[in-house]
Amino acid sequence: MSDVAPTVENHTPSLLRMRAPGAHGKVTNIELFFDLVFVYAVTQLSHTLLHDLSIVGALHVLVLFLAVWWVWIFTGWITNWLDPERLAVRLLVLVLMFAGLLLSTALPEAFDGRAKVFALAYVAMQVGRSLFMIWALRHAGQAARFNFYRITIWLSLTGVLWIIGAFASGDIRLAWWAVALGIEYLGPAAFFYVPGLGQSSTSEWDVEGGHMAERCSLFVIIALGESVVVTGSSFADGARTADLWLAFVMAFIGCVAMWWIYFDIAAERGSRSIRQSADPGRTARIAYTYLYLLIVAGIIVSAVGDELSLAHPHAVAERAQVAVLLGGPAFYLLGNALFKQAVNRTNMPLSHLVGLGLLAILLWPAQSMIIMSLAMATTLVLVVVAAWETLSLRSVRRELYGAAEE
C-alpha cells in the first residue's frame, strides 16, 4: 500500500496511473487476462474441498484459499496504483500470471507432493511484486518508498516460513503455513510496523476507489462463474431425470440469488462509498481486503454444495455435507452483511441477519434431510434475503440508478 502521488525526479516517466478528477481508472484488459488464472484457482479449491470433506481437508482448503485471496488482493492493490498499459507493468502482470498458474496447478496437492511448487510460486509472487514496487517508486517521496520497504520486510519474513513449511510434512506443514498466513493477514492491521522504519498509515494508501471496487466485484464474478461451470458440468454428465432437473434449477436460482444480493445495489453503493471517502485506504483495507474474503469463500463453498446436490440428490445429508450446504450461504450472507455495514456505515442489514437465523434453524432438521431438500431450503433462504432487500431498499435503488421501480 503506498502513496500514489510521489514526486518524480529527473523527468523519469512514472509507472503510476494518471488520475482525472471526478473519474476512476478502468480495469484494463491485462488485468482481466491475469484474472483468468484465478478462475482456475477457484475451481481447484472447490474440487479439492469436494474430494475431502473432512476437518483436516477443510483446514487445508482454508489455508490455500486464504493464500490465493491474499496474493490476488495484493496484486489488485498494486495494479490500482501502477498503470498496466506501461510495458514494464504489463510484463510484471504477465510474470505474476505465470507464477499464479503454477500456484493454481499445485493447489490439489499442496499438502502432498506439490508443496514446494506452491510455496515457491506464492513467495515469488508476493516478494517479487513488492520488490518491483520499490523499483517503480525509486524516484518517489520517502513515504511511498518506506511503505514498500516495510511491506517487503513483512513478506520476506513470511516467505521464509512458507518455504520451511514446504519442506515439512503433515500437521507441521499446516502449522508453518498457518503462522505465515497469520503474520501476513496481521500486516495491514498493524500498518506493516517495522522497528526503525515505523508504520504506514491508511492516508498513504490512497487507492483509486472506483477501480478497487470494480476489481473486487470482478472477483465475485469469477467465483460465481466457477459455480455456473460446476452446475453446468455436473448436469451435463448426469441423466436427465426429474430430480436432476430440479437440482439443476435450484442450483441456478441459488447462484442468481447470490448475484442479486451483491450486485443489485451493494456493488454500486460500495463503489460510491469508497470513491467519496476521505480515507479510501481505510475502506479498501477493511471492506475490500478483509471482509470481502467471506463473500468469495461463501460462493466457493456453495459451489461445492451445488455439486453435491447434483451428484447425490437423494442421499441423506451427513455432517460434513450439512456443513457445506449451510456454511456456504452462511459465509456469503455474513460477508455481505459485514461488507455493507462497513461501506454504508449503517447497522447490519436485517434481511441478512434473518437469513443467517433461518440457516441456523435448519441445523436442527438438516441431518435427517436428503441433500436436495436441504439445498432447496438454503436456496429459498437466499431468495428471501434477495427479495427482502430489494423491496426494502427501493428508494435507495432509485437514488443510485435514477430509475423508477417497476
Secondary structure, 3 states (H helix, E strand, C coil): CCCCCCCCCCCCCCCECCCCCCCCCCCCHHHHHHHHHHHHHHHHHHHHHHHCCCHHHHHHHHHHHHHHHHHHHHHHHHHHHECCCCHHHHHHHHHHHHHHHHHHHHHHHCCCCCHHHHHHHHHHHHHHHHHHHHHHCCCCCHHHHHHHHHHHHHHHHHHHHHHHHHHCCHHHHHHHHHHHHHHHHHHHHCCCCECCCECCCHHHCCCCHHHHHHHHHHHHHHHHHHHHHHHHHHHHHCCCCHHHHHHHHHHHHHHHHHHHHHHCCHHHHHHHHHHHCCCHHHHHHHHHHHHHHHHHHHHHHHHHHHHHHHHCCCCECCHHHHHHHHHHHHHHHHHHHHHHHHHHCCCCCHHHHHHHHHHHHHHHHHCCCEHHHHHHHHHHHHHHHHHHHHHHCHHHHHHHHCCCCC
